[in-house]
Amino acid sequence: MKIRQIIDKIDENQLFVPAFQREYVWKRNDAKNLISSLIKDYPTGTMLTWETNKPPELKGKYKYDENKGAVKIILDGQQRITTLYMLMKGLIPPYYTEKEIENDIRNLYVNVETLELEYYKVKMMENNPLWVNITDIFKGLVRERDITDELEKRNNGERLPRERETLISNNIISIKRIEDRDFLEQIIPVKATIKEAIDIFYIVNASGVNLTDAELALAQISGYWPNARDLFKKKLQDLEKQGWVFKLDFIVYALLAVTHKMGSKMEKLHTADNKEKLMEAWKKLDGSVLDYVCNLLQSQAYVDHTDEINSVYALIPLIAYTFNKPDGKLNEEEIKKTIKWFYYSQIRNRYISQLPQKLDKDIGIVNDNPNPFDTMLALIDEERPLEIKASEFIGRDIRHPLFSLMKWYFKSKGAVCLGTGLSLRKNMGKKYSLERDHIFAYSVLRDSGIYDMENQFHYAIAQEITNRAMLTSTENREKSAMFADVYLSNVKKQFPNALKLQSIPEDENLWKVENYEKFLQTRRETLASELNTYLKTISIGQVTVSTTVDLLDMIQSGEHGFLEFKSTMRWNWKENKLDKKMEEIILKTISAFSNAEGGKLLIGVTDEGEILGLESDYNTFKEANKDHFELHLRNIVNNAFGKEYTATNLNVRFPIVNDAEICEIDIKASNKPLYLEVADKGGAMQKKFYIRSGNTSQELDIQETASFIIKRF
């Protein structure tokens, strides 16, 4: 099929991409290489298509109509075809949305004299007519004469040599000729099922792309559950806002663990008889389990980001264990055991190799053993002793999992930044994010003549994790490469307890450069002893009282299942006017939190975490202040749900954050169903039932409401 025909067929709704296909992931360099190969008439691969009258869900707005007969689907080659569509038309193809284009490869420029390809560079291209947007050539917006006229104009009207004109002309023809290049088309038989078509696609790809078993399973799941990929991606985006960065593979492993109680044999998920079971499992994972496990690790294990974890798959047994709990929650003893096991799974590299087999083993124990984490801990002990020895720190750099354990331990003690005194646990915004800095500055050690890069062992000793302290980034920027004795003396004066909280030796003789290795040995022994004690006697952390600093940190972390932001209570920012319809949104959020597990609503904060304050809302009242705002808020809640509900279930405060006053509403879980009456388009009042799902408030239909109420109340 000619490239021109492919593009036309996409526009004419004759060629489609199935929903189970991944997003557009090519990078700009991939696009350049494809165009370069086409210009040079090099081979550029094939296209795998499937003509079927029983297609899977299709990407884009087009809905299949069986009365129109068979449709043709692109199974392989869609990344190349999408690249060509975007570069030839300057548009995103109809089967994708803006969000699904991970890298916008448009605005590729070509030098029509050299055929060099580059993305726009001001210095190189601004005053050079030879550099042309390649899309303009395909669309016929630039002609050879336009370019040669501009070149002659810049050369005082003197005509270009004929050879140069011919070269430019031939190059433009070579680019235009791409439209008439053939893509070899391989066709899957019409009789193939969706499962068979996906299997063929992966077999074809296996020689050139490193595809995982989880990716194949996800494609098969998407074949019989079309919106699965979008649901999973939305959840991953919500979790990422909290610091939990996972890939789609992780979700597939979690689903396999809770539905088939294993960590291998992804083919178990390939068949459509899984659909109902997976949808039911996902409802629980999305609605509570994933958030609960992540919150558990953040609040009790002091893990603030997946960057601190050497294998996120250690969460899979925790997810399976929590999923099996009738109420989806762990008691204090269970929390202690899971955290202890999690720590050891990290420092003893439980899942660095043989991941599916080890998950099989551990998930089996979770499902069959009354004390699973004791048994799983014994398994780790069989592979490698649990006790941490001082010698394990020698030459280890910050990539070693012991460094993460050090951070978690310091946070558990309430450690503070050595320069600012701010808690390592609650830091305000990006400039106070945690960084790890040398206690003995490397430049000082290097200048001593011993710890330079020429001696690999000495260099490793200089970079050792026992020569690291946790600082906020603002302190790290201001900290100069001073001698350790000067720096640590200043720290001890300003924050007397800070060194001890980070297990830094307080013997001032050890702070001298000549005693550097004695300093390391002392800190190794201190850390080994303290970490072993901590791991043996893990206790449940206490939740600190909320403060303005904590609230700002919370806002910057983003919305989640128990936190919602609203810009306003009654002021419509888009239309710039008072809009009482906005109040309905506030009531909807309150009812959703109440019907679920409670939560916190912040008014005066945008979805993106920008703090607007309440001034626009205040100005809608006779007296522009928080008293009238709160009175009105309570009145609308009273009218919707009753005075008793408002008095017992809401706690309203007005904290100052970044010099702006916002409204903070803590909403308790209600002990009975809460309905909200809203007017339909005809003005008739209807009762609606909302619950919290992920970071959104969702309406349930009658059947779903009845089922939810039976389980919840």
C-alpha positions in Angstrom: 0.0 0.0 0.0 1.4 3.4 -0.9 2.0 5.9 1.9 -0.4 8.4 0.3 -3.1 5.7 0.3 -2.5 4.9 4.0 -2.9 8.5 5.0 -6.1 8.9 2.9 -7.6 5.7 4.3 -7.0 6.9 7.9 -8.9 10.2 7.0 -11.7 8.3 5.3 -12.3 6.0 8.2 -11.1 2.9 6.4 -8.0 2.2 8.5 -8.0 2.0 12.2 -5.8 1.3 15.3 -7.2 -1.0 18.0 -7.6 0.3 21.6 -5.2 -2.3 23.0 -2.3 -0.7 21.1 0.2 1.3 23.2 0.4 5.1 23.0 2.6 6.8 20.5 6.1 6.5 22.0 8.5 7.3 19.3 11.0 10.0 20.0 12.2 12.8 17.6 15.3 10.9 16.7 13.2 7.9 15.6 11.2 10.2 13.3 14.4 11.7 11.8 15.8 8.3 11.1 12.5 7.1 9.4 12.4 10.2 7.1 16.1 9.9 6.3 15.7 6.2 5.3 12.7 7.1 3.1 14.5 9.9 1.4 17.4 7.6 0.7 15.1 4.8 -0.5 16.2 2.4 2.3 13.9 -0.4 3.5 11.6 0.8 6.3 9.8 -2.2 7.5 6.3 -3.6 6.9 2.7 -3.1 7.9 0.7 -5.9 9.6 -3.1 -5.5 9.1 -6.2 -7.5 9.9 -9.4 -7.2 8.1 -12.3 -8.3 10.3 -16.0 -7.9 10.8 -15.5 -8.6 14.6 -13.0 -6.0 15.5 -11.9 -5.1 19.1 -12.5 -1.7 20.5 -11.0 1.0 18.2 -8.9 4.0 19.3 -10.5 7.4 18.6 -14.1 8.6 18.3 -15.1 6.2 15.5 -17.5 3.5 16.6 -17.7 0.3 14.5 -21.0 -0.4 12.8 -21.4 -4.0 11.8 -23.8 -3.0 9.0 -20.8 -1.5 7.2 -19.0 -4.9 7.0 -15.3 -5.6 7.7 -12.8 -2.9 8.8 -9.0 -2.9 8.4 -6.9 -2.6 11.5 -3.2 -1.7 11.8 -1.6 -4.2 14.2 2.1 -3.5 13.4 3.7 -0.4 11.9 1.4 2.1 13.6 4.3 4.0 15.2 5.8 4.6 11.7 2.4 5.4 10.1 1.6 7.8 12.9 5.0 9.5 12.4 4.3 9.9 8.7 0.8 11.2 9.3 2.0 13.8 11.7 4.9 15.0 9.5 2.9 15.0 6.2 -0.3 16.6 7.5 1.0 18.5 10.6 -1.9 16.9 12.6 -2.5 14.2 15.1 -4.2 11.2 13.5 -7.9 10.7 14.5 -7.2 7.5 16.3 -5.0 9.3 18.9 -5.6 12.2 21.4 -3.1 14.8 22.4 -2.5 13.0 25.7 -1.5 9.7 23.9 1.3 11.4 22.0 4.2 11.1 24.4 6.6 13.0 22.1 5.4 15.5 19.5 7.6 14.9 16.5 6.1 17.6 14.3 8.1 20.7 13.1 10.9 18.7 11.7 13.1 20.8 9.4 15.1 19.7 6.3 17.9 21.5 4.6 16.9 21.2 1.0 20.4 21.5 -0.2 22.1 18.9 2.0 19.0 16.9 3.1 20.1 17.3 6.7 17.3 16.8 9.2 17.0 18.8 12.4 14.3 20.1 14.8 14.1 23.9 14.8 17.3 25.7 16.0 17.1 29.5 15.9 20.8 30.2 15.2 21.0 27.6 12.5 17.7 28.3 10.7 16.3 31.7 11.4 17.9 33.5 8.5 18.6 30.5 6.2 15.9 29.9 3.5 17.4 26.4 2.9 15.9 25.1 6.1 12.2 24.3 5.5 9.6 22.7 7.7 9.1 19.3 6.0 5.4 19.4 6.5 5.2 22.6 4.3 6.8 20.6 1.5 4.3 17.7 1.8 1.4 20.2 1.9 2.7 22.1 -1.1 3.2 25.4 0.9 6.8 25.7 -0.2 8.1 25.5 -3.8 11.6 25.2 -5.2 11.2 28.7 -6.8 10.4 30.3 -3.4 13.7 29.0 -2.0 15.9 29.9 -5.0 14.3 33.4 -5.2 15.1 34.1 -1.6 18.7 32.8 -2.0 19.1 35.1 -5.1 17.6 38.0 -3.3 20.2 37.6 -0.5 22.9 37.4 -3.2 22.1 40.8 -4.7 19.8 39.3 -7.3 22.5 37.1 -8.9 21.1 33.8 -10.2 22.2 30.6 -8.6 24.4 28.2 -10.5 22.3 25.7 -12.5 23.9 22.7 -10.6 22.8 24.2 -7.3 19.2 24.8 -8.5 19.0 21.3 -9.8 20.3 19.8 -6.5 17.6 21.7 -4.6 14.9 20.7 -7.0 15.9 17.0 -7.0 16.0 17.0 -3.2 12.5 18.5 -2.9 11.3 15.9 -5.4 12.9 13.1 -3.3 11.0 14.3 -0.3 7.7 14.6 -2.1 8.3 11.1 -3.6 8.0 9.6 0.0 4.2 9.8 -0.5 4.4 7.3 -3.3 6.7 4.8 -1.5 5.2 1.4 -0.9 4.7 -0.2 2.5 4.7 -3.9 2.2 1.5 -5.2 3.8 1.2 -8.5 5.6 -2.4 -9.5 6.2 -3.8 -11.6 9.1 -6.6 -13.9 7.9 -10.2 -12.7 8.4 -11.1 -15.9 10.3 -8.6 -15.0 13.1 -10.0 -14.2 16.6 -8.9 -11.2 18.6 -6.7 -13.4 20.7 -5.1 -14.9 17.7 -4.5 -11.6 16.0 -2.8 -10.2 19.1 -0.7 -13.4 19.4 0.4 -13.0 15.8 1.2 -9.3 16.4 3.5 -10.2 19.3 5.2 -13.1 17.4 5.9 -10.7 14.5 7.3 -8.1 16.9 9.3 -10.5 19.1 12.4 -10.4 16.8 12.8 -6.7 17.0 11.2 -5.5 20.2 11.9 -6.6 23.7 8.3 -7.4 24.7 7.5 -8.5 28.2 5.0 -11.2 29.2 3.0 -8.5 31.1 2.8 -6.3 27.9 1.3 -9.3 26.0 -1.1 -10.0 28.8 -2.2 -6.3 28.9 -2.8 -6.4 25.1 -5.0 -9.5 25.5 -6.8 -7.9 28.5 -7.5 -4.8 26.4 -8.8 -7.0 23.6 -11.7 -8.2 25.8 -11.9 -5.3 28.2 -11.4 -2.3 25.9 -11.0 0.6 28.4 -8.7 -1.3 30.8 -5.5 0.4 29.6 -7.1 3.9 30.1 -8.3 3.0 33.6 -4.9 1.7 34.6 -3.1 4.7 33.2 -5.4 7.1 35.0 -4.7 5.3 38.3 -0.9 5.4 37.6 -1.2 9.2 37.0 -3.0 9.6 40.4 -0.4 7.5 42.2 2.5 9.4 40.5 1.3 12.7 42.1 1.9 11.0 45.5 5.4 10.0 44.5 4.5 6.4 43.5 5.8 5.9 39.9 4.8 2.6 38.4 4.5 1.2 34.9 1.6 -0.7 33.4 3.5 -4.0 34.0 3.1 -3.4 37.7 -0.7 -3.2 37.4 -0.8 -6.5 35.4 1.3 -8.2 38.1 -1.0 -6.9 40.8 -4.1 -8.2 38.9 -2.4 -11.6 38.4 -1.6 -11.8 42.1 -5.1 -11.1 43.3 -7.1 -13.0 40.7 -4.9 -16.1 40.0 -2.7 -16.0 43.2 0.6 -16.2 41.3 3.4 -14.0 39.9 4.1 -16.0 36.7 2.1 -17.6 33.9 0.7 -14.3 32.5 -1.1 -16.4 29.9 -3.7 -17.0 32.6 -4.9 -13.5 31.9 -5.2 -13.9 28.1 -8.7 -15.3 27.8 -12.0 -13.4 27.9 -13.4 -15.5 30.8 -11.2 -13.3 33.1 -13.1 -10.2 32.3 -15.7 -10.1 35.1 -13.1 -11.3 37.7 -10.6 -8.7 36.6 -13.1 -5.9 36.6 -14.3 -6.8 40.1 -10.7 -7.0 41.3 -9.7 -3.7 39.7 -12.6 -2.0 41.4 -11.1 -2.9 44.8 -7.5 -2.2 43.8 -8.4 1.2 42.4 -10.9 2.1 45.0 -8.9 1.3 48.1 -6.1 -1.3 48.1 -3.4 0.5 46.0 -3.9 3.7 47.9 -3.9 2.0 51.3 -0.6 0.1 50.6 1.1 3.2 49.3 -0.2 5.3 52.2 0.9 2.6 54.6 4.5 2.6 53.3 4.6 6.4 53.4 3.2 6.9 56.9 4.7 3.8 58.6 7.8 2.8 56.6 8.8 6.4 55.8 9.0 5.7 52.0 8.2 9.0 50.3 8.9 8.0 46.7 9.5 5.0 44.5 13.0 6.4 43.8 13.9 5.1 47.3 12.9 1.5 46.4 15.1 -0.9 44.6 12.2 -3.1 43.5 8.6 -1.9 43.4 7.5 -5.5 43.0 8.0 -6.0 46.8 4.6 -4.2 47.0 2.8 -7.0 45.1 2.7 -9.4 48.1 1.6 -6.5 50.3 -1.2 -5.7 47.8 -2.3 -9.4 47.7 -2.3 -9.6 51.5 -4.3 -6.4 51.9 -6.7 -7.4 49.1 -7.5 -10.6 51.0 -8.5 -8.7 54.2 -12.3 -8.4 54.4 -12.1 -4.7 55.4 -8.9 -4.0 53.3 -7.0 -2.9 56.4 -4.2 -4.3 58.6 -3.9 -4.2 62.4 -0.9 -2.9 64.3 0.9 -6.3 64.6 0.4 -7.0 60.9 1.7 -3.6 59.9 4.9 -4.1 61.9 5.5 -7.5 60.2 4.8 -6.3 56.7 7.1 -3.3 57.1 9.9 -5.4 58.6 9.6 -7.8 55.7 9.5 -5.0 53.2 12.7 -3.5 54.5 14.6 -6.8 54.4 13.2 -7.5 50.9 14.9 -4.3 49.8 18.3 -4.5 51.5 18.6 -8.2 50.7 17.5 -7.7 47.0 14.6 -10.2 47.1 13.2 -9.4 43.7 16.3 -8.3 41.7 16.4 -11.6 39.9 13.9 -14.5 39.1 11.0 -12.1 39.7 8.1 -14.3 38.6 9.3 -17.4 40.5 9.9 -15.5 43.7 6.5 -13.7 43.4 4.9 -17.2 42.9 6.5 -18.4 46.1 5.7 -15.3 48.2 2.1 -14.8 46.9 1.5 -18.5 47.6 2.6 -18.0 51.2 0.4 -14.9 51.5 -2.6 -16.9 50.5 -1.9 -20.1 52.4 0.0 -19.3 55.5 -1.5 -17.8 58.7 1.8 -15.9 59.4 3.0 -15.1 55.9 5.5 -12.4 56.6 7.3 -14.4 59.3 7.6 -17.3 56.8 8.7 -15.0 54.0 11.3 -13.4 56.2 12.7 -16.8 57.0 13.1 -17.4 53.2 15.2 -14.2 52.9 17.2 -15.4 55.9 18.0 -18.7 54.2 19.4 -16.8 51.2 21.4 -14.3 53.2 21.7 -13.5 56.9 19.4 -10.7 58.1 21.8 -9.1 60.4 23.6 -6.0 58.9 27.4 -6.0 59.5 29.5 -2.9 59.6 31.7 -4.3 56.7 28.7 -4.1 54.4 29.0 -0.4 54.2 32.6 -0.4 52.9 32.8 1.2 49.5 29.0 1.2 49.0 27.7 4.2 47.2 24.2 5.8 47.2 22.8 3.3 44.8 23.0 0.6 47.4 19.7 -0.3 49.2 21.4 0.3 52.6 21.3 4.0 51.8 17.5 3.9 51.4 17.3 2.1 54.7 19.4 4.8 56.3 17.0 7.5 55.0 13.9 5.6 56.3 15.6 5.1 59.7 16.6 8.8 59.9 13.0 9.9 59.1 11.7 7.5 61.8 13.9 9.2 64.4 12.6 12.6 63.4 16.0 13.6 61.8 16.4 17.2 60.5 18.4 18.8 57.8 21.9 19.7 59.1 21.7 23.3 57.7 18.0 24.3 58.0 16.8 22.3 60.9 13.7 21.3 58.8 12.3 17.8 59.3 13.5 15.3 56.6 9.9 14.0 56.7 8.0 17.2 56.1 9.7 19.5 53.7 8.1 22.5 51.9 8.1 22.2 48.1 10.8 21.4 45.6 13.6 23.6 46.9 13.4 21.7 50.2 13.3 18.2 48.6 15.9 15.8 50.0 19.4 15.6 48.6 22.4 13.6 49.9 25.7 15.5 50.3 29.2 14.5 51.4 30.0 15.2 55.0 33.7 15.3 54.2 33.6 17.3 50.9 35.1 15.3 48.0 37.2 18.2 46.8 38.8 18.4 50.3 39.5 14.6 50.3 40.8 14.7 46.8 43.2 17.6 47.6 44.6 15.6 50.5 46.4 13.5 47.8 44.9 10.1 48.8 41.2 9.9 47.7 41.5 10.8 44.0 39.9 8.9 41.1 43.2 7.2 40.1 42.8 4.7 43.0 39.5 3.0 42.6 39.3 1.8 46.2 40.1 5.1 47.7 37.6 6.9 45.4 34.9 4.4 46.5 35.8 5.1 50.1 35.4 8.9 49.4 31.9 8.3 47.9 30.8 5.8 50.6 27.3 6.2 52.0 28.7 6.6 55.5 30.2 9.9 54.2 26.7 11.1 53.3 24.2 13.3 55.2 20.6 14.1 54.2 20.0 17.8 53.4 17.3 19.8 51.9 18.2 21.0 48.4 18.2 24.7 49.4 20.8 23.9 52.1 22.9 21.8 49.7 23.1 24.7 47.2 24.3 27.1 49.9 26.7 24.6 51.6 30.3 25.3 50.3 33.1 22.7 50.2 34.3 23.5 53.7 36.3 21.3 55.9 34.2 18.7 57.9 35.3 19.9 61.3 34.2 23.5 60.5 30.9 22.4 58.9 30.0 19.9 61.7 30.9 22.4 64.4 28.5 24.9 63.0 25.8 22.3 62.7 26.3 21.3 66.4 26.0 24.9 67.5 22.8 25.7 65.5 21.1 22.3 65.9 22.6 20.4 68.8 20.7 17.2 68.2 20.9 17.1 64.4 24.2 15.0 64.2 22.9 12.3 66.5 19.6 12.0 64.6 21.6 11.2 61.5 24.0 8.8 63.3 27.0 11.1 62.7 29.9 10.6 65.2 30.1 13.6 67.6 33.8 13.0 68.5 35.4 16.2 67.1 38.7 14.4 66.6 37.1 12.2 64.0 36.1 15.3 62.0 39.6 16.0 60.9 40.7 15.0 57.4 43.6 12.8 58.6 41.0 10.8 60.7 38.6 10.3 57.8 38.7 6.5 57.7 38.3 6.3 61.5 35.2 8.5 61.1 33.9 6.0 58.5 34.6 3.0 60.6 32.9 4.6 63.7 29.8 5.5 61.7 29.6 2.1 60.0 29.5 0.4 63.4 27.0 2.9 64.7 24.7 2.5 61.7 25.0 -1.3 61.8 24.1 -1.4 65.4 21.2 1.1 65.2 19.7 -0.3 62.0 19.7 -3.9 63.4 18.0 -2.7 66.6 15.5 -0.6 64.5 14.6 -3.6 62.3 14.1 -5.9 65.2 11.9 -3.5 67.2 9.9 -1.6 64.5 7.2 0.4 66.0 4.1 2.1 64.5 4.7 5.7 63.7 2.6 8.5 65.2 0.7 10.8 62.8 1.8 14.4 63.6 -0.7 17.2 64.1 -1.4 19.0 60.9 0.3 22.3 60.5 0.5 24.9 57.7 3.8 23.4 56.6 2.3 19.9 56.4 -0.7 21.3 54.5 1.5 22.9 51.9 3.5 19.7 51.5 0.2 17.9 51.1 -1.0 20.3 48.4 2.2 19.9 46.5 1.8 16.2 46.6 -1.5 16.5 44.7 -5.0 15.0 44.9 -5.7 11.4 45.9 -8.5 9.2 47.2 -8.7 11.2 50.5 -7.9 14.7 49.3 -9.7 16.9 46.8 -9.0 20.5 45.6 -11.6 23.0 44.5 -10.7 26.5 43.2 -13.9 28.1 44.6 -17.2 27.5 46.3 -19.4 29.8 44.3 -17.3 32.0 41.9 -17.0 30.8 38.3 -13.5 31.6 37.2 -14.2 30.8 33.5 -17.2 33.0 33.2 -15.9 35.5 35.8 -19.2 35.7 37.7 -21.1 34.3 40.7 -22.4 30.8 39.9 -24.4 28.9 42.5 -24.0 25.8 40.3 -20.5 25.6 41.8 -22.0 25.0 45.2 -23.5 21.8 43.9 -20.0 20.5 43.1 -18.9 21.2 46.7 -21.9 19.3 48.0 -21.2 16.4 45.6 -17.6 16.1 46.9 -18.7 16.2 50.5 -21.3 13.5 49.9 -18.8 11.3 48.0 -16.3 11.5 50.9 -19.0 10.8 53.5 -20.3 7.7 51.6 -16.8 6.3 51.3 -14.1 6.6 54.0 -14.1 10.3 54.6 -11.5 12.8 53.4 -10.3 16.4 53.2 -11.6 19.1 50.9 -9.5 22.2 50.2 -11.3 25.2 48.7 -9.1 27.9 47.1 -6.7 25.5 45.5 -6.7 24.5 41.8 -6.5 20.9 40.5 -2.9 21.4 39.8 -2.1 22.6 43.3 -2.0 26.4 42.6 -3.1 28.3 45.7 -5.7 30.9 44.7 -7.2 31.7 48.1 -10.8 32.7 48.8 -10.8 36.4 47.9 -13.1 35.9 44.9 -15.6 33.9 47.0 -15.4 36.4 49.8 -16.3 39.2 47.4 -19.7 37.6 46.6 -20.9 38.3 50.2 -22.1 41.5 51.8 -19.1 41.3 54.1 -16.0 39.8 52.4 -14.6 37.6 55.2 -14.3 34.0 56.3 -17.2 34.3 58.8 -19.8 34.9 56.1 -18.1 32.3 53.9 -18.4 29.6 56.6 -21.9 30.6 57.5 -23.0 30.2 53.9 -21.1 26.9 53.6 -22.8 25.5 56.6 -26.2 26.7 55.4 -26.0 24.9 52.1 -24.7 21.7 53.8 -27.6 22.0 56.4 -30.1 22.4 53.5 -28.7 19.5 51.6 -28.0 17.0 54.4 -29.4 18.3 57.7 -28.1 20.3 60.6 -27.2 17.1 62.6 -24.9 15.9 59.7 -23.1 19.2 59.5 -22.5 19.5 63.2 -21.1 16.0 63.6 -19.4 15.2 60.3 -17.7 18.5 59.2 -14.7 20.3 60.7 -14.0 23.6 59.0 -10.8 25.7 59.3 -9.2 28.6 57.4 -5.4 28.1 57.4 -3.0 30.6 55.7 -0.9 28.9 53.0 1.6 31.0 51.0 0.0 34.2 52.3 -3.4 33.1 51.0 -6.4 32.1 53.2 -8.0 28.8 52.1 -10.8 26.7 53.5 -9.9 23.2 54.9 -12.8 20.9 55.4 -12.3 17.5 57.1 -15.2 15.2 56.3 -15.9 12.1 58.4 -17.2 8.9 57.0 -21.0 8.9 57.5 -22.8 6.1 59.4 -25.7 6.1 56.9 -26.0 6.7 53.1 -26.0 10.4 52.0 -28.0 11.4 49.0 -27.8 14.7 47.2 -30.8 16.3 45.5 -30.0 18.0 42.2 -32.1 19.5 39.5 -32.2 17.8 36.1 -32.4 19.8 32.8 -36.2 20.1 33.2 -35.8 21.5 36.7 -37.2 18.4 38.5 -35.3 17.4 41.6 -33.6 14.0 41.6 -31.7 12.1 44.3 -28.1 11.2 43.4 -25.7 8.9 45.2 -21.9 9.6 45.0 -18.8 7.8 46.2 -15.1 8.6 46.2 -13.3 6.5 43.6 -9.6 7.2 43.1 -9.3 11.0 43.1 -12.8 11.7 41.7 -16.4 11.7 42.9 -18.5 9.3 40.9 -22.2 8.8 40.7 -23.6 5.3 41.1 -26.7 4.1 39.3 -29.6 2.5 41.3 -28.2 -1.1 41.1 -24.7 0.0 42.0 -26.0 2.1 44.9 -28.0 -0.8 46.3 -25.0 -3.1 46.1 -22.6 -0.5 47.6 -25.0 0.3 50.5 -25.3 -3.3 51.5 -21.5 -3.7 51.7 -20.7 -0.3 53.2 -23.6 0.3 55.7 
